[in-house]
Amino acid sequence: MKDILKEIQIAAAEAVLKVYDQTVDPEEFLVTPTKKEHQGDYTLVTFAIAKTLRQPPPKIAVALGEYMAKARYWISGVEVVQGFLNISLADEYWSSLLNDMKASPDFWKPKQPKEKILVEFSSPNTNKPLHLGHIRNILLGWSTYKILQACGHEVYRVQIVNDRGIAICKSMLAWTKFSGGVTPDQAGVKSDHFVGDWYVRFEKEFQIEYKAWQQTAEANAIFEKRPDSEIDESAFYKSYKNKYFNDLSSLGKEARGLLLKWEANDPDTIALWKKMNGWVYAGFEETYQNLGVSFDKLYYESETYLLGKGIVEDGLNKKVFYQKEDGSVWVDLTDAGLDHKILLRSDGTSVYMTQDVGTAQMRYDEFGTGRMIYVVADEQNYHFQALFAIMAKVGAPYANGLHHLSYGMVDLPEGKMKSREGTVVDADDLMKTVIEEAAIAAEEREEVDQEVIRKIGMSALKYFIIKVDPRKRMTFDPKASVDMQGQTGPYIQNAYVRIQSIIRRAEDGGGSYEGYVVNDDEKTLLNMLGQIAHVIENAAKEYSPALVANYAFGLAKEYHRYYHEVQVLKAESEEAKNYRLALIEVIGDVLKNTMDLLGIEMPERM
């Protein structure tokens, strides 16, 4: 199918060569759909080449317009507005465009040189269930995978499960001390929620212990010796909590003891750890299935936390890293605008950075990927800047292909969430809530199938989150997400359903529309359809599924307007009916495909 944007750019570059005897890159020209207040279909912007040609932009626009109108049959007219050249396309172009789209069902897919790309997303901890923050992470990761795949790349989906450390030991200890041995099945609780409840229980028991300690003479003596005499009791004990946990707490001592037993491979501790993690994994898998996502490979921190030491030792030998007197190994990242980072402690043990260095290399060895995308909240921006700088220093062949898809946190209208206090909104509960909201919204209409309700609810959840630029913090509002008149998933689904209803009611289809003259509303829709490959390409380039989400809404909005203003089945002629049926079928296909890139299913009826 002809890419009209590139065709106009090529024609403009050719005009510069013929008129000014100078060569310019066609990509230097910006081409956009013409604003509705002006005449034309596409606008060529000439300001970027004014300096090169040493001519004022309006004069350039006139000269290019005169040449292009004569040289290209598909240009029917031009209009110059300052340095903007508005181009009207001939009827022949519009007539052929729909034919081209129907003849090439994959016209919406960009064509890029194939790469091997790895996307890491989700990567939860095993001390609690997936929550609202994980949902944004998962949806961004899945959509990025789908968008890159649509561009023709070979994409692998992975996650690294944080299955070790003090947090899971807290859950293990609380279950051992307070549960009486009850299992998730016996308690009637989803298994990952069950483990998360014991994490919360630990925190509650610890708070009781900590408050009781604050009334002791030992606590008072420490408070009296505080460095800052201006700090009050409440603020002091809030800041002292971690030190109390590490140095004085009996519960903290027991939790650290469990961690030491795990590191020593104590059989009973390992058995308990495997049992409770197994409960969590079963719960995670159910949530992933409900979200419609899956992975090609799972990595576990318990298996990767020792990785990277070899790379660090090699870098030390090559003087890429340096060693301090206490034996710890560091890297100087000041040339990258960062600071000095520790890679090995003085006792030779790894830190998180060391693990990530080793994991990146292992993935490259396994998959041969030239690009690795880490979907992680913006709280870790510095960590990934440092990681990528380190990989560049050690000469990793994939270093330039590392990217942190950084995203803002998600709040609810009620405010922030805190996992240790049990105020986190679980992913399962949130999915249930939006499906219930979809059911309430559907009560005003005829009875709707429960599977349709599920699709509407999940569309509401996914679209509302994905439509926001990943870099922005956002608030998720379940009620607003199902608004059939707002910028929502159900609104787009409704456009698709309307199309399918018309197609089902058509007595025949596929007839000739030769000679039909496309109207302005149809040109607008065709223009939008012609831009889809560029939108997806930009979304892949910027790692921003929001671009696809907002395109889908714009197309649905334009179709809804067309639906109310133009007759299809009762069109003024058979040719008009056939053309419009063919057009809305393509629109329906594009809506379905773009929403699929967001992980959203389209119902046939609503």
N, C-alpha and C positions, 0 to 999 in steps of 0.2 A: 504494500500500500504506500502511496506517495506520502512522504512526510512534508507537509506544506510549510512548516517552519523552516526546515532545512532547505527546501526548494527556494523559498524567498531569500534566505541568506546567500545561497549559491548565486541566484540571479542578481542580487545586489553586488556581490563581489565581482561578478562578471561585468556589471555595469561600470564599476569603478575602474576596472582594467581598460574597458573600451573608451570611456569618457575621459579619464584622467591619466591613463597609461601608468597606473600604479597597481601593485598586487597587495591585496589585503586578505586576511583570514576571514572566511565567511562567519566564523564564530564571534567575530568582533561586533556583529550586528545583533542587536536585541530586537526580537519580533514578538509582539503580543497581540491578543485579540483587540480589535478596535473598540474603544469606549462607545457606549450606545448613543451618546450625544453627537457623535461624528459619523460621517458617511464612510463606509468601508467595512471590510471583514477582518483584516490584519493591519497592524501598524508597524512600520520599520523605523527604528530610531537611528538617527545619523550623527548624533553628538559625539560618539566615541571615535569617529574617524575624522572629525573636523580638523584636529591638530595635524594629523598626517597629511591631509589634502590641502591644508592651509586655505580653506574656504569656509564661509559661514554655513551652519547647518541648513538653513532654509534653501540656500542656493544649491547645496548638495542634494537635498531632497527633490528639488525640481528636476535636476539633471538626471538623477537615478530613476525617477518616476517616468520621465519621457522615454528613456531607453528601455526600461523593463516592460512598459506597456506595449511596446512594439515587438520585443524579443520573446515574450511569453504569451502563448495563446490563452492561457488560463487566467490572465489578468484582463479584466474588462474595463477598469478605470482606476485612476489615482487621484488623490487629493492631498495637497500639502498644507499642513498647519504648523507654522514655524519650522522646527527641524524634524517634524514627524511626517512620514509618508504613509498615508492611509491607502490601503490597497483593496479594491473590490475584485472578487473572484468571479469568473464567468459561469454561466449556467452549466456549461459542459463539465466544469470541475465538480460542482455540487451534484450533478447527475451521476458522475462516476464514483464519487466518494463512498456513497452507501453501497454500491456494487462491490467496491474494493473491500469494504469491511465485511460484507457477507461472504465474500470469496476467501477471506483470510480470517478464520475465527480467532486466531491468536494475534490479531493486529495490535491488541492492547499490551502485549508483552514487549519490553525493550530487548534489543539485541546487543549483548555485551560479550567481550571475550571471556570465555569460561575460566573461572577460578575455583580453587578449593578454599572454602571459608568455614570457620568454626564459630559458633555462637554459644557462649556460656550464659545461662540465665537460671533463675530461681535460686539454686544453691542455698537451701535452708539449713537451720540448725535442728538437731534432733531432740531438743528439749521443749519444743512447743509446736503447735500446728501452724500451717500456713495462714497468713493474715492478709489484711487489705494491702499492705505495702508489698507483699509477695505477689499479689494479683497484678499490680502495675508492672512489676518486674517481669513476670511470666508473660503477660500480654505483649509487652514491648519486645521481649525476646522472641516469642513465637511469630509475631508479625514481621519482625526484621528477617527472620529465617524465611518466611513465605515470600517476602518482597525480593530478597536476594535470589531465591530459587526461581521466581518468575523472570528474573533477569538472565536466567540461563546458567547460574552458578551451581556448583556441587556444594551443598551446605550441610554441615553436621551440627546437631543440637546436643549439648552436653550440660551437665551441672556437676558441681563439686559439693557434696553433702558434708557439712560441718558436724561430724559424728563423734567428736572427742572433746575433752576439755572440762573445765570446772562446771560449766552450765549443765551438761548432761549428768554430771556427778551429783549436782544438787537434786535433780529429779530422781535419780537412783536412790539417793539417801532418804529423801522424803517418803518415797514408796516403801522402802525397807522399814522405816521407823513407824510409819503411821497408817499403812494400808491394811495390815492384817493379811496380806497376800492376795487381795482381791485382784481379778484380772479385768480387762476392758469388757469382755463378754459378760462376766458376772455383774459388773457395774452398769451394763447397758449403755456404755459411752463409746463413741467413735475412738478408735485406739490412739490416734495422735493427740486428740483432745485430752484423753485420759492421762497421757504422759505430761502434757502441758499443765494439767491441773495440779500435778505433784510438784512441778516447778514453781507454780504460784504458791502452793502450800509451804514449800521450803521458805520462800520469801516472807510469808506471814509468820511462820515460827521464828525465823531469824529476827524479824522486827520486834516480836514479843521479847525475845532474849535481849535484844539490844536496848529496848526501853527499860527493861528491868536492871540491866547493867548500869544505865545512866543514873540510877538512884544510889549507886554504891560509892563508898569512900574512894575506891580506886579511880572511878570515873571523875569524881570531883577533883581529885588531886591532879589528874591529867588536864582537866579543864582549867584549873588555876594556873598551870604552867604553860598555857597556850601562848604562842609567839605574839599574836595580835590581841592585845588586851581590849580592843574596842569591839571585837566580835562577840555577839551574844550567844547564850547557850544553844538556842535552836539552830542557828547557823553553824556553830562549831560542831555539834553532833551530826549534822547533815554532812558536813565535809569530812568528818572523822570516820564515817561508816565503813569505808573500804579498808582503812588501816585496822579498825576493830575486827573486821571479818578475817583479815590475814594474820593478825597477831594475837588476838585475845578470844575470839568467839569459839565456843565448843562445837557449834554446828559447822563453822568454817573449818575447824580442825578435822572434823569427821569427813567433810566433803573433800578436803585436800588429801586426806588419807586414802579415800577411794581413788582419787586420781593417781596417786603414787602406786597403789596396788595395780591399777590398770596399766600403768607404764611398766610395772614389773611383771606383767602378764600373769597375774594371780588368777587361777582357774575359776574360782567362784565369782570374782569381780567381772571377768570377761564374760561369763555365762549370763550374769545379770545384765550387763551392758548389751549383749547381743539380743536378749529377750526384749528389753525395753525399746531398743532401736528397731527391732522387728515390728513391734506394735506401731511405731511411728511411720515406718516405711509403708505398711499396709494402709494407713490412713492417708499418707501423702498420695499414694497411687490412686485411691478413690477420688481425691480432690482433683488430681491431674486429669483423670478420665472425664469428670464433670466439666472441667474447663476445656476439654478437647485438645489437650497437648500431650506430647510424648517426647522421649529423648532417645538418641542413638547410643549414648553411653553415659553412665554415672561414675563419677570419681568420688572417693571417700577420703576425707582428711586423715583418717587413721592409717591410710595406705600411702598418702602423699607427703605427710608432714616431715619425713626425713629426706625428701628429694631436694635437690639443689646444692647439697653440700659439696658434691664433686665439682660443680660449675664454679662455686665460690673458691674452692681450693685451687682450681686451675687458674682462675682470675688472679688469685693471690700470687701464684708462681710467675704469672706474666706481668705482675705489678699493676694490674688494672684495679685491684683492691689493695688495702694496706692493713697491717696488724698493729694493734696497740700493745703497750707493755703488759697488760693483763691477759693478753692472748686473744681478745675479741677481734673480729674482722669487720672492717668498715669499707664503705665506698664513698668517694668524694663526688657529690653531684652538683657542686656549686656552679660548674660550667653550664648546667642545664637550668640554672636559676633556682635550685633547690638547696638542700644542706647535706650534711654527712649522715649516711644511713648505716645502721648496724646490720650485718648479715649473719654473723655467728657470735654467740655469747662467749664469754671467757671460758666457760666449761665445754665449749664446742657444740652446744645445742643450737638448733635452728630457730629462726623467728619466722613469722608469717611471710615476710618478703622472700626469704630463702625458699620456702615451700612453693611460692608462686613462680619463682624463677625456674625451679625444677619441673613444675607441672607444665609450664608453657613449652619447655623443651621436649618433655615426654609426649605432649599432644602433637607437636610438630613431627616427631619421629613416627608417631602412630598414623597420622592423617596426611602429612605433607601439606598442610594448609599454609597459604601465603598470607592469610588474614585471620586474626582472632579478635572477636568482639566480646567484650566483657560487659554484661548488663548488670550494673551495680549502682546503688543510690549515690547521690552526689556527696554524701558524707565521706566517701572514699576517694575523692578526686585526687588528693595528694598522694595517696598510696599508689595509684595507677600511674601518675606522672613519674613517680620514682621507679616503679617497676619497668616502665617502657624505657626510661633513661638507662637503667642498668642493662637491659637486654641489648640496647644499642652499644653500650661500652664493651660487652663481651662478644660483640660481632655476630649476634644471632641473625641469620639470613631473613628472618620474618619480622625483624624489629620494626621496620617501617609500616608493617601491616597490622600492628597492634592498635586497638581502638577501645576506649572506655565509653560505652553508651551510658552517660551519666544522666540520672533522672531525679526529679524533685520528689519529696515525700508526699504522701496522700493523707489528708485529714478528712474527718467527717464534720458535718455541721456542728456537732457537739464538741469538737476540738481534737487534740492529739490523743494517741494511744500509748499505753505503757504495758509491755508484756509481763514484767515481773509482778505488776499489781493486778493483773487479770482484766485490764480494761481494753485489751486489744480486740478488734472485731475480726473474728475468724473468717477465713475465706469461705468456708462452708456455710456459715451463718449469713454472710453477705449474699451469697448466691441464692440462698433460700429467701432472703428478704426481697431481692429484686424480682424473683419469680412470683412471690406473693403480691408485690406491687403491680406486676403485669396482669395478674389474675383479677385484681381489684379494678384496674383500668378496663379490662375486657368485660366486666359485669354489665356495662351499659349496652353492649352489643349482643348479638346472638351467641348461643353457647359455642365455646371454642374448645377444640381438642387440647388436652393437657400437654401434648408434645409441642403444639404450636405455642402455648403459653410459655413453656420452657425456652423455646427458641427466642421468643420476644424478650423474656426476662434476661437471658444471657446476652442478647444483642444490646439491651439497655446498659448492662454492666460494662461489657467490653468496649462499646463505642464511646461511652461517656468518659472512660479513662484514656482511651487511645487518642481521642480527638485533640487532647491537650498536648502542646509541644512538650516532649519529654523533659526538657531542661527546667520547666516551670513546676513549682509546687502547686498542688491542686486540692480542691475539696470535692469529695464524691457525695452527691445528694441522690439517694435511691429514688425519691419521689420524682425529682426533675428528670431522672434518666429515662423514665418511661413515658414522658410527655409526647404524645403523638403529633403535636404541632411545633415542637422545639427542635433543636439541632441534636437529634437523638438517633440511636439505632432503629427503634421502631418506626420513626418517620421514614427512614430510607427503606425499611422492609415494606412499609405500606405502599411506596411507589412501585416496588417490584411486584407486589401482590396485585395492584391495579392493572399492571401490564399483563400479568398472567391471566387475569380475569377477562380482559379484552380479547386476548389471543384464543382463549377457550371458547368464547362466544362467537368468534368469527366463523362463518360457515365455510369459508375457503381462505386460502392464503397462498402466497407465492406467485400470484398473478403478475402480469406485466404492469409496470408503471412508466413505460417509455413515453416521453413527451411531457411528463409532469414537471411543473415549475416549482422549485422549492421555495417556500415562504420564509420570512425573516425568523420566525420562531424555530423552524426546522434547521435553518442555518446556524442558529445559536447552539442548538443541541448537537449538530454535526461538528461544530467547532470544538465543543467540549469533549465529544467522543474522540476527536482527532488528537487531543492533548493527553490522553490517558497514559500512553507509553512514556511521555516526558515526565509526567507526575510520578510514576513509579520509579523511573530512573533517578529523579531527584531525591525521592524518598530513600532509595538505596544509597545514594551518594552521601546524604546527610544523616542517614540512620534515623529517620523520622517517619514512623508510620502515620503520624498526625497528618502529613500531607495527603496521603491516600484517603484517610478518613474524611478530611474536609472536602476533597474532590468529590467523594461519593455523595456527601450531603448537597454540594452545589448542583450536581447532576440530578439528584432526586428532586431538589427544589425547583429546578428548571422544568423537569418533567411534570411535576404536580401542576405548575402554571399552564403548561401545554395541555394537560389533561382537561383542565377547566375551560380552555379557550378554543380548542380545536376538536372537531368531530373526527372520529376514526371510522367506526363501523357505519356511521351515517354520513360519510363524507360526500362532498359535492359531485364526485365522479368515481368510477371504478379504479382509475389510475391513482387518484388521491388516496383512496382506501388502501390499495395494495402498497403504495409507498409508505404510508403511515404505519401500517402493520409491520412492514419490514424494519422501519426505523425504530419503533418501540421494542421490537424483539431484540435488536442490537443493544438498545439502552438497557433492557432487562438483563441481558448477558453480561454487560459491563458492570452493572450494579452488583450482580451476583458474584462476579469474579473479584471485584475490588473489596467487597465485604468478606469474601473468603480469605483474602490476604490479611484481614484483621482477625481471622478466626471466627467469623460470624456466619451462622447458617441462615438461609432465607426460606421462610415458609411459603408454600404455594397459595395458602389462604390465611386470612386473619379474621 
